[in-house]
């Protein structure tokens, strides 16, 4: 079903019931198809890592404020509910040089 559902731009579940209505498959066959086989139109989903915390522009602004002395590391951590180590990891995750470690 994945090729047809993608081409027809319908979900696998919708295609299943349309095929029943058209007499292409029996009601029993449609009911026997497990819902889990129809998720994501039968395609395997790639394992994705969770997105980085906060947006890149936001982290850049925080970094700039730290660099310019407008914000302390401890205050930034408290505001973002992050430890100093987590704050450092946040900059690494966004590919931004850690402002207090240059």
Secondary structure, DSSP 8 states (H G I E B T S, - for coil): -HHHHHHHT--HHHHHHHHHHTTSS-HHHHHHS-HHHHGGGG----------SS-HHHHHHHHHHHHTTSS-HHHHHHHHT--HHHHHHHHHHTT---TT--
